Amino acid sequence: MGEFELIARYFQRPTSRAVLGIGDDCALLQPAVGMQLAVSSDMLVEGRHFFADVDPCALGHKALAVNLSDLAACGAQPLAFTLALALPRVDENWLAGFSRGLFALADAQGCELVGGDTTQGPLTICITVFGEVPRGQALLRSGAQAGDDVYVSGTLGEARLALDALRDHAPLPDELLALARHRLEQPTPRVALGMALRGIATAAVDVSDGLLGDLGHILKASGVGARIDTSIAINLIALNAQIARAERLFSYEKLLAYVLAGGDDYELAFTAPAAQWQAVQQAAQQSQTVVTRIGQIEAAPGLRLHNAQGQLLEKRYASFDHFA
């Protein structure tokens, strides 16, 4: 099977939102009047971002989900995406599964494939997503202010729990591993929440490399600091009753490290004025997403972790860095 037959069989579909999709040298997109384009790219490399034996359907989902998570953090509605795919060989079963998972999420989010490239090489997936957001309403990292509350969506830590288990660093019962692995391989991009937070959140970021590291991007861009209550944050891994059982297998400190610096969560961390608490809850309800207040923005730079007694914790947590 040649390159163009591969594209036609597994990836070419008619478009309804893009002016022009696959088939020409460029796709054409036209955002609605009064809207701005939001653009983001993410790359997944075998052995670095996913295991070689991962279900290709789950991989197709994740490849798009991690990009949609960036749009969510900006408050943008998905429009379209491009796919650049390097394959070591043509494997029709793999391609069928990968494209099925990719398009299932794309269809659910109203996001069309409009172009890309294929080549032979080590398995590498690079997606660029395009979204639209009303002019001046994009959620940025630079708007957090002293007194704002700090929130996180969903749960944190399960993806890192799965990663350590799959690397034989932290054995897990089969039932718990299956649940945690689903969070690792098929994250849920919080697009609806991001859109619902327009005009409410003052800053936002997607949690991909670890909560503290990604929250640090907001603090740096906004020129502020934050106080985080670890007695609340630890419960982010315990919101699911099955995950809570892991406390019998891991220390409190280990679970806290998963929550604060585990990575691969693809949740949203965001800030909002305390007076907007009710609006945040309404946005959470509207998007059917659980959100948890975990701290507060402070004027003094730096990130400070406190326990239930208000004591400052000295331990430092390092989030993921590709080149560290």
Contacts in CASP RR format, 6 or more apart in sequence:
PFRMAT RR
TARGET T0000
AUTHOR 0000-0000-0000
METHOD contacts of the structure
MODEL  1
MGEFELIARYFQRPTSRAVLGIGDDCALLQPAVGMQLAVSSDMLVEGRHF
FADVDPCALGHKALAVNLSDLAACGAQPLAFTLALALPRVDENWLAGFSR
GLFALADAQGCELVGGDTTQGPLTICITVFGEVPRGQALLRSGAQAGDDV
YVSGTLGEARLALDALRDHAPLPDELLALARHRLEQPTPRVALGMALRGI
ATAAVDVSDGLLGDLGHILKASGVGARIDTSIAINLIALNAQIARAERLF
SYEKLLAYVLAGGDDYELAFTAPAAQWQAVQQAAQQSQTVVTRIGQIEAA
PGLRLHNAQGQLLEKRYASFDHFA
1 9 0 8 1.000
1 90 0 8 1.000
1 92 0 8 1.000
2 90 0 8 1.000
3 118 0 8 1.000
3 119 0 8 1.000
6 90 0 8 1.000
6 95 0 8 1.000
6 118 0 8 1.000
7 22 0 8 1.000
7 118 0 8 1.000
9 95 0 8 1.000
10 95 0 8 1.000
10 96 0 8 1.000
10 98 0 8 1.000
10 99 0 8 1.000
11 22 0 8 1.000
11 83 0 8 1.000
11 99 0 8 1.000
11 113 0 8 1.000
12 22 0 8 1.000
12 23 0 8 1.000
13 22 0 8 1.000
13 103 0 8 1.000
13 112 0 8 1.000
13 113 0 8 1.000
15 21 0 8 1.000
15 22 0 8 1.000
15 80 0 8 1.000
15 112 0 8 1.000
15 114 0 8 1.000
16 112 0 8 1.000
17 79 0 8 1.000
17 80 0 8 1.000
17 110 0 8 1.000
17 112 0 8 1.000
18 27 0 8 1.000
18 28 0 8 1.000
18 29 0 8 1.000
18 79 0 8 1.000
18 80 0 8 1.000
18 112 0 8 1.000
18 114 0 8 1.000
19 28 0 8 1.000
19 29 0 8 1.000
19 30 0 8 1.000
20 26 0 8 1.000
20 27 0 8 1.000
20 28 0 8 1.000
20 114 0 8 1.000
21 27 0 8 1.000
21 28 0 8 1.000
21 80 0 8 1.000
21 112 0 8 1.000
21 114 0 8 1.000
21 115 0 8 1.000
22 113 0 8 1.000
22 114 0 8 1.000
22 115 0 8 1.000
22 116 0 8 1.000
23 115 0 8 1.000
27 80 0 8 1.000
27 82 0 8 1.000
27 114 0 8 1.000
27 115 0 8 1.000
29 37 0 8 1.000
29 79 0 8 1.000
29 80 0 8 1.000
29 114 0 8 1.000
29 130 0 8 1.000
31 37 0 8 1.000
31 79 0 8 1.000
31 131 0 8 1.000
31 132 0 8 1.000
32 132 0 8 1.000
34 134 0 8 1.000
34 135 0 8 1.000
35 132 0 8 1.000
35 133 0 8 1.000
35 134 0 8 1.000
35 135 0 8 1.000
36 132 0 8 1.000
36 133 0 8 1.000
36 134 0 8 1.000
36 135 0 8 1.000
36 136 0 8 1.000
36 138 0 8 1.000
37 79 0 8 1.000
37 130 0 8 1.000
37 131 0 8 1.000
37 132 0 8 1.000
38 71 0 8 1.000
38 74 0 8 1.000
38 75 0 8 1.000
38 76 0 8 1.000
38 130 0 8 1.000
38 131 0 8 1.000
38 132 0 8 1.000
38 133 0 8 1.000
38 138 0 8 1.000
39 128 0 8 1.000
39 129 0 8 1.000
39 130 0 8 1.000
39 131 0 8 1.000
40 67 0 8 1.000
40 70 0 8 1.000
40 71 0 8 1.000
40 74 0 8 1.000
40 128 0 8 1.000
40 129 0 8 1.000
41 67 0 8 1.000
41 126 0 8 1.000
41 127 0 8 1.000
41 128 0 8 1.000
41 129 0 8 1.000
42 63 0 8 1.000
42 66 0 8 1.000
42 67 0 8 1.000
42 70 0 8 1.000
42 126 0 8 1.000
42 127 0 8 1.000
43 49 0 8 1.000
43 124 0 8 1.000
43 125 0 8 1.000
43 126 0 8 1.000
44 50 0 8 1.000
44 59 0 8 1.000
44 62 0 8 1.000
44 63 0 8 1.000
44 66 0 8 1.000
44 124 0 8 1.000
44 125 0 8 1.000
44 126 0 8 1.000
45 122 0 8 1.000
45 123 0 8 1.000
45 124 0 8 1.000
45 125 0 8 1.000
46 52 0 8 1.000
46 122 0 8 1.000
46 123 0 8 1.000
46 124 0 8 1.000
48 322 0 8 1.000
50 59 0 8 1.000
50 62 0 8 1.000
50 185 0 8 1.000
51 166 0 8 1.000
52 123 0 8 1.000
54 185 0 8 1.000
55 185 0 8 1.000
56 93 0 8 1.000
56 94 0 8 1.000
56 95 0 8 1.000
56 96 0 8 1.000
56 97 0 8 1.000
56 98 0 8 1.000
56 101 0 8 1.000
57 97 0 8 1.000
57 98 0 8 1.000
57 100 0 8 1.000
57 101 0 8 1.000
57 104 0 8 1.000
58 101 0 8 1.000
58 185 0 8 1.000
58 186 0 8 1.000
59 98 0 8 1.000
59 125 0 8 1.000
59 185 0 8 1.000
60 97 0 8 1.000
60 98 0 8 1.000
60 99 0 8 1.000
60 101 0 8 1.000
60 102 0 8 1.000
60 105 0 8 1.000
60 125 0 8 1.000
61 101 0 8 1.000
61 102 0 8 1.000
61 104 0 8 1.000
61 105 0 8 1.000
61 185 0 8 1.000
61 186 0 8 1.000
62 185 0 8 1.000
62 186 0 8 1.000
62 187 0 8 1.000
63 83 0 8 1.000
63 98 0 8 1.000
63 102 0 8 1.000
63 125 0 8 1.000
63 127 0 8 1.000
64 81 0 8 1.000
64 102 0 8 1.000
64 105 0 8 1.000
64 106 0 8 1.000
64 111 0 8 1.000
64 127 0 8 1.000
64 129 0 8 1.000
65 105 0 8 1.000
65 186 0 8 1.000
65 187 0 8 1.000
65 188 0 8 1.000
65 189 0 8 1.000
65 266 0 8 1.000
66 187 0 8 1.000
66 189 0 8 1.000
66 208 0 8 1.000
66 266 0 8 1.000
67 81 0 8 1.000
67 127 0 8 1.000
67 128 0 8 1.000
67 129 0 8 1.000
68 78 0 8 1.000
68 105 0 8 1.000
68 109 0 8 1.000
68 111 0 8 1.000
68 129 0 8 1.000
68 189 0 8 1.000
68 191 0 8 1.000
69 187 0 8 1.000
69 189 0 8 1.000
69 190 0 8 1.000
69 206 0 8 1.000
69 208 0 8 1.000
69 266 0 8 1.000
69 268 0 8 1.000
70 129 0 8 1.000
70 206 0 8 1.000
71 77 0 8 1.000
71 78 0 8 1.000
71 129 0 8 1.000
71 131 0 8 1.000
71 189 0 8 1.000
71 191 0 8 1.000
72 189 0 8 1.000
72 190 0 8 1.000
72 191 0 8 1.000
72 193 0 8 1.000
72 194 0 8 1.000
72 195 0 8 1.000
72 206 0 8 1.000
72 268 0 8 1.000
73 139 0 8 1.000
73 194 0 8 1.000
73 204 0 8 1.000
73 205 0 8 1.000
73 206 0 8 1.000
73 268 0 8 1.000
74 133 0 8 1.000
74 138 0 8 1.000
74 139 0 8 1.000
74 140 0 8 1.000
74 194 0 8 1.000
74 204 0 8 1.000
75 133 0 8 1.000
75 137 0 8 1.000
75 138 0 8 1.000
75 139 0 8 1.000
75 191 0 8 1.000
75 194 0 8 1.000
75 195 0 8 1.000
75 197 0 8 1.000
75 198 0 8 1.000
75 204 0 8 1.000
76 131 0 8 1.000
76 132 0 8 1.000
76 133 0 8 1.000
76 138 0 8 1.000
76 195 0 8 1.000
77 131 0 8 1.000
77 132 0 8 1.000
77 133 0 8 1.000
77 191 0 8 1.000
77 195 0 8 1.000
78 109 0 8 1.000
78 110 0 8 1.000
78 111 0 8 1.000
78 129 0 8 1.000
78 130 0 8 1.000
78 131 0 8 1.000
78 191 0 8 1.000
79 111 0 8 1.000
79 112 0 8 1.000
79 130 0 8 1.000
79 131 0 8 1.000
79 132 0 8 1.000
80 111 0 8 1.000
80 112 0 8 1.000
80 113 0 8 1.000
80 114 0 8 1.000
80 129 0 8 1.000
80 130 0 8 1.000
80 131 0 8 1.000
81 106 0 8 1.000
81 111 0 8 1.000
81 112 0 8 1.000
81 113 0 8 1.000
81 114 0 8 1.000
81 127 0 8 1.000
81 128 0 8 1.000
81 129 0 8 1.000
81 130 0 8 1.000
82 113 0 8 1.000
82 114 0 8 1.000
82 115 0 8 1.000
82 116 0 8 1.000
82 127 0 8 1.000
82 128 0 8 1.000
83 102 0 8 1.000
83 113 0 8 1.000
83 115 0 8 1.000
83 116 0 8 1.000
83 125 0 8 1.000
83 126 0 8 1.000
83 127 0 8 1.000
84 116 0 8 1.000
84 117 0 8 1.000
84 118 0 8 1.000
84 124 0 8 1.000
84 125 0 8 1.000
84 126 0 8 1.000
84 127 0 8 1.000
84 128 0 8 1.000
85 117 0 8 1.000
85 118 0 8 1.000
85 119 0 8 1.000
85 124 0 8 1.000
85 125 0 8 1.000
85 126 0 8 1.000
86 118 0 8 1.000
86 119 0 8 1.000
86 120 0 8 1.000
86 121 0 8 1.000
86 122 0 8 1.000
86 123 0 8 1.000
86 124 0 8 1.000
86 125 0 8 1.000
87 118 0 8 1.000
87 119 0 8 1.000
87 120 0 8 1.000
87 121 0 8 1.000
87 123 0 8 1.000
88 120 0 8 1.000
88 121 0 8 1.000
88 122 0 8 1.000
88 123 0 8 1.000
89 120 0 8 1.000
102 113 0 8 1.000
103 113 0 8 1.000
105 111 0 8 1.000
105 189 0 8 1.000
106 112 0 8 1.000
106 113 0 8 1.000
109 189 0 8 1.000
109 191 0 8 1.000
111 129 0 8 1.000
133 198 0 8 1.000
134 198 0 8 1.000
137 198 0 8 1.000
137 199 0 8 1.000
139 194 0 8 1.000
139 197 0 8 1.000
139 198 0 8 1.000
139 201 0 8 1.000
139 203 0 8 1.000
139 204 0 8 1.000
139 270 0 8 1.000
140 203 0 8 1.000
140 204 0 8 1.000
140 221 0 8 1.000
141 203 0 8 1.000
141 204 0 8 1.000
141 205 0 8 1.000
141 217 0 8 1.000
141 218 0 8 1.000
141 220 0 8 1.000
141 221 0 8 1.000
141 222 0 8 1.000
142 203 0 8 1.000
142 218 0 8 1.000
142 221 0 8 1.000
142 222 0 8 1.000
143 202 0 8 1.000
143 203 0 8 1.000
143 218 0 8 1.000
143 221 0 8 1.000
143 222 0 8 1.000
143 271 0 8 1.000
144 202 0 8 1.000
144 203 0 8 1.000
144 218 0 8 1.000
144 219 0 8 1.000
144 222 0 8 1.000
144 223 0 8 1.000
144 224 0 8 1.000
144 271 0 8 1.000
144 297 0 8 1.000
145 202 0 8 1.000
145 222 0 8 1.000
145 224 0 8 1.000
145 271 0 8 1.000
145 273 0 8 1.000
145 297 0 8 1.000
146 224 0 8 1.000
146 297 0 8 1.000
146 298 0 8 1.000
146 299 0 8 1.000
147 273 0 8 1.000
147 274 0 8 1.000
147 296 0 8 1.000
147 297 0 8 1.000
147 298 0 8 1.000
148 202 0 8 1.000
148 203 0 8 1.000
148 271 0 8 1.000
148 272 0 8 1.000
148 273 0 8 1.000
148 274 0 8 1.000
148 296 0 8 1.000
148 297 0 8 1.000
149 271 0 8 1.000
149 272 0 8 1.000
149 273 0 8 1.000
149 274 0 8 1.000
149 277 0 8 1.000
149 280 0 8 1.000
149 293 0 8 1.000
149 295 0 8 1.000
149 296 0 8 1.000
149 297 0 8 1.000
150 215 0 8 1.000
150 226 0 8 1.000
150 228 0 8 1.000
150 269 0 8 1.000
150 270 0 8 1.000
150 271 0 8 1.000
150 293 0 8 1.000
150 294 0 8 1.000
150 295 0 8 1.000
150 296 0 8 1.000
150 297 0 8 1.000
151 269 0 8 1.000
151 270 0 8 1.000
151 271 0 8 1.000
151 272 0 8 1.000
151 280 0 8 1.000
151 291 0 8 1.000
151 292 0 8 1.000
151 293 0 8 1.000
151 294 0 8 1.000
152 207 0 8 1.000
152 211 0 8 1.000
152 233 0 8 1.000
152 236 0 8 1.000
152 267 0 8 1.000
152 268 0 8 1.000
152 269 0 8 1.000
152 291 0 8 1.000
152 292 0 8 1.000
152 294 0 8 1.000
153 190 0 8 1.000
153 193 0 8 1.000
153 267 0 8 1.000
153 268 0 8 1.000
153 269 0 8 1.000
153 270 0 8 1.000
153 284 0 8 1.000
153 289 0 8 1.000
153 290 0 8 1.000
153 291 0 8 1.000
153 292 0 8 1.000
154 190 0 8 1.000
154 236 0 8 1.000
154 239 0 8 1.000
154 267 0 8 1.000
154 289 0 8 1.000
154 290 0 8 1.000
154 291 0 8 1.000
154 292 0 8 1.000
155 183 0 8 1.000
155 236 0 8 1.000
155 237 0 8 1.000
155 239 0 8 1.000
155 240 0 8 1.000
155 243 0 8 1.000
155 265 0 8 1.000
155 267 0 8 1.000
155 290 0 8 1.000
156 207 0 8 1.000
156 210 0 8 1.000
156 211 0 8 1.000
156 233 0 8 1.000
156 236 0 8 1.000
156 237 0 8 1.000
156 258 0 8 1.000
156 259 0 8 1.000
156 260 0 8 1.000
156 262 0 8 1.000
156 263 0 8 1.000
156 265 0 8 1.000
156 267 0 8 1.000
157 183 0 8 1.000
157 236 0 8 1.000
157 237 0 8 1.000
157 255 0 8 1.000
157 258 0 8 1.000
157 259 0 8 1.000
157 262 0 8 1.000
157 263 0 8 1.000
157 265 0 8 1.000
158 179 0 8 1.000
158 180 0 8 1.000
158 183 0 8 1.000
158 184 0 8 1.000
158 237 0 8 1.000
158 240 0 8 1.000
158 243 0 8 1.000
158 258 0 8 1.000
158 265 0 8 1.000
159 180 0 8 1.000
159 183 0 8 1.000
159 184 0 8 1.000
159 187 0 8 1.000
159 262 0 8 1.000
159 263 0 8 1.000
159 264 0 8 1.000
159 265 0 8 1.000
160 258 0 8 1.000
160 262 0 8 1.000
160 263 0 8 1.000
160 264 0 8 1.000
161 170 0 8 1.000
161 172 0 8 1.000
161 180 0 8 1.000
161 237 0 8 1.000
161 243 0 8 1.000
161 246 0 8 1.000
161 258 0 8 1.000
162 172 0 8 1.000
162 177 0 8 1.000
162 180 0 8 1.000
162 181 0 8 1.000
162 183 0 8 1.000
162 184 0 8 1.000
162 185 0 8 1.000
163 184 0 8 1.000
163 264 0 8 1.000
164 170 0 8 1.000
165 171 0 8 1.000
165 172 0 8 1.000
165 177 0 8 1.000
165 180 0 8 1.000
165 181 0 8 1.000
166 177 0 8 1.000
166 181 0 8 1.000
170 249 0 8 1.000
170 250 0 8 1.000
171 249 0 8 1.000
172 180 0 8 1.000
172 246 0 8 1.000
172 249 0 8 1.000
175 242 0 8 1.000
176 242 0 8 1.000
176 243 0 8 1.000
176 245 0 8 1.000
176 246 0 8 1.000
179 240 0 8 1.000
179 242 0 8 1.000
179 243 0 8 1.000
180 243 0 8 1.000
183 265 0 8 1.000
184 264 0 8 1.000
187 264 0 8 1.000
187 265 0 8 1.000
187 266 0 8 1.000
188 266 0 8 1.000
189 266 0 8 1.000
190 206 0 8 1.000
190 266 0 8 1.000
190 267 0 8 1.000
190 268 0 8 1.000
190 287 0 8 1.000
190 289 0 8 1.000
192 286 0 8 1.000
192 287 0 8 1.000
192 288 0 8 1.000
192 289 0 8 1.000
193 268 0 8 1.000
193 283 0 8 1.000
193 284 0 8 1.000
193 287 0 8 1.000
193 289 0 8 1.000
193 291 0 8 1.000
194 201 0 8 1.000
194 204 0 8 1.000
194 268 0 8 1.000
194 283 0 8 1.000
194 287 0 8 1.000
195 287 0 8 1.000
196 282 0 8 1.000
196 283 0 8 1.000
196 284 0 8 1.000
196 286 0 8 1.000
196 287 0 8 1.000
197 204 0 8 1.000
197 268 0 8 1.000
197 270 0 8 1.000
197 272 0 8 1.000
197 280 0 8 1.000
197 283 0 8 1.000
200 272 0 8 1.000
200 276 0 8 1.000
200 279 0 8 1.000
200 280 0 8 1.000
200 283 0 8 1.000
201 270 0 8 1.000
201 271 0 8 1.000
201 272 0 8 1.000
201 280 0 8 1.000
202 270 0 8 1.000
202 271 0 8 1.000
202 272 0 8 1.000
202 273 0 8 1.000
203 218 0 8 1.000
203 221 0 8 1.000
203 222 0 8 1.000
203 270 0 8 1.000
203 271 0 8 1.000
204 218 0 8 1.000
204 268 0 8 1.000
204 269 0 8 1.000
204 270 0 8 1.000
204 271 0 8 1.000
205 214 0 8 1.000
205 215 0 8 1.000
205 217 0 8 1.000
205 218 0 8 1.000
205 268 0 8 1.000
205 269 0 8 1.000
205 270 0 8 1.000
206 214 0 8 1.000
206 266 0 8 1.000
206 267 0 8 1.000
206 268 0 8 1.000
206 269 0 8 1.000
207 214 0 8 1.000
207 263 0 8 1.000
207 265 0 8 1.000
207 266 0 8 1.000
207 267 0 8 1.000
207 268 0 8 1.000
207 269 0 8 1.000
208 214 0 8 1.000
208 263 0 8 1.000
208 264 0 8 1.000
208 265 0 8 1.000
208 266 0 8 1.000
209 263 0 8 1.000
209 319 0 8 1.000
209 320 0 8 1.000
209 321 0 8 1.000
210 260 0 8 1.000
210 261 0 8 1.000
210 262 0 8 1.000
210 263 0 8 1.000
210 265 0 8 1.000
210 319 0 8 1.000
210 320 0 8 1.000
211 233 0 8 1.000
211 259 0 8 1.000
211 260 0 8 1.000
211 261 0 8 1.000
211 262 0 8 1.000
211 263 0 8 1.000
211 265 0 8 1.000
211 269 0 8 1.000
211 319 0 8 1.000
212 228 0 8 1.000
212 260 0 8 1.000
212 261 0 8 1.000
212 303 0 8 1.000
212 317 0 8 1.000
212 319 0 8 1.000
213 261 0 8 1.000
213 319 0 8 1.000
214 269 0 8 1.000
214 319 0 8 1.000
215 226 0 8 1.000
215 228 0 8 1.000
215 269 0 8 1.000
215 303 0 8 1.000
216 226 0 8 1.000
216 303 0 8 1.000
218 269 0 8 1.000
218 271 0 8 1.000
219 225 0 8 1.000
219 226 0 8 1.000
219 297 0 8 1.000
219 301 0 8 1.000
219 302 0 8 1.000
219 303 0 8 1.000
222 297 0 8 1.000
223 301 0 8 1.000
224 297 0 8 1.000
224 298 0 8 1.000
224 299 0 8 1.000
224 301 0 8 1.000
225 297 0 8 1.000
225 298 0 8 1.000
225 299 0 8 1.000
225 300 0 8 1.000
225 301 0 8 1.000
225 302 0 8 1.000
225 303 0 8 1.000
225 304 0 8 1.000
226 295 0 8 1.000
226 296 0 8 1.000
226 297 0 8 1.000
226 298 0 8 1.000
226 302 0 8 1.000
226 303 0 8 1.000
226 304 0 8 1.000
227 295 0 8 1.000
227 296 0 8 1.000
227 298 0 8 1.000
227 304 0 8 1.000
227 306 0 8 1.000
228 294 0 8 1.000
228 295 0 8 1.000
228 303 0 8 1.000
228 304 0 8 1.000
228 305 0 8 1.000
228 306 0 8 1.000
229 294 0 8 1.000
229 295 0 8 1.000
229 306 0 8 1.000
229 307 0 8 1.000
229 308 0 8 1.000
230 256 0 8 1.000
230 260 0 8 1.000
230 305 0 8 1.000
230 306 0 8 1.000
230 307 0 8 1.000
230 308 0 8 1.000
230 313 0 8 1.000
231 307 0 8 1.000
231 308 0 8 1.000
232 292 0 8 1.000
232 293 0 8 1.000
232 294 0 8 1.000
232 295 0 8 1.000
233 256 0 8 1.000
233 259 0 8 1.000
233 260 0 8 1.000
233 294 0 8 1.000
234 252 0 8 1.000
234 255 0 8 1.000
234 256 0 8 1.000
234 259 0 8 1.000
235 292 0 8 1.000
236 259 0 8 1.000
236 292 0 8 1.000
236 294 0 8 1.000
237 243 0 8 1.000
237 244 0 8 1.000
237 246 0 8 1.000
237 255 0 8 1.000
237 258 0 8 1.000
237 259 0 8 1.000
238 244 0 8 1.000
238 247 0 8 1.000
238 255 0 8 1.000
239 290 0 8 1.000
246 255 0 8 1.000
247 255 0 8 1.000
253 315 0 8 1.000
257 317 0 8 1.000
260 305 0 8 1.000
260 317 0 8 1.000
261 317 0 8 1.000
261 318 0 8 1.000
261 319 0 8 1.000
261 320 0 8 1.000
262 319 0 8 1.000
262 320 0 8 1.000
263 319 0 8 1.000
263 320 0 8 1.000
271 297 0 8 1.000
272 279 0 8 1.000
272 280 0 8 1.000
274 296 0 8 1.000
277 293 0 8 1.000
280 291 0 8 1.000
281 291 0 8 1.000
283 291 0 8 1.000
284 290 0 8 1.000
284 291 0 8 1.000
298 304 0 8 1.000
304 312 0 8 1.000
305 312 0 8 1.000
305 313 0 8 1.000
305 315 0 8 1.000
306 312 0 8 1.000
306 313 0 8 1.000
307 313 0 8 1.000
318 324 0 8 1.000
END
